[in-house]
Amino acid sequence: MSVDSNTALVRRLYEEGLNRRDAAAAAAFYAHDAKNHGRTVGRTGMQRVFESLFSVFPDFHYRLEDATAEGDRVVCKVTMTGTHLGPPTLPEVFGGMLKGILPTRKRVQVLNFHSFRIRDEQISEHAAVRDDLGMLLQLGLLKRPGEE
């Protein structure tokens, strides 16, 4: 695939799967042996991750700010928004930091960077970096020094 078609595939993941909060549709963009953060989880595992994201933030949405591609890699800068209304169905989602946390009902806006590797017109690898500190502050789960 060309870098343009790789980028288009990732854009479709956001538009046709994630932003519609359709875990099965989003997972369909992934290979059966896909890796997430270095672990082989496959398409089924990715679907469970997406279901958990949507359970925590039922109005989950990504705004794609920028996408850069080279070879078989696509890197995206995205802003995630959502309202914290539920518990994760997978405790390890969001690095486990929301496990056991009651819904705060607060809305967040969180910067993310996502890296994808494309193989045979499917996503074979994914990893992300998120502003977790900013998210925890917005949810009121952490306070800045000096705040009461």
Secondary structure, DSSP 8 states (H G I E B T S, - for coil): --HHHHHHHHHHIIIIIGGGT-HHHHHTTEEEEEEETTEE-HHHHHHHHHHHHHHH-TT-EEEEEEEEEETTEEEEEEEEEEE--S--SSTTGGGGTTTT------EEEEEEEEEEEEETTEEEEEEEEE-HHHHHHHTTSS--TT--
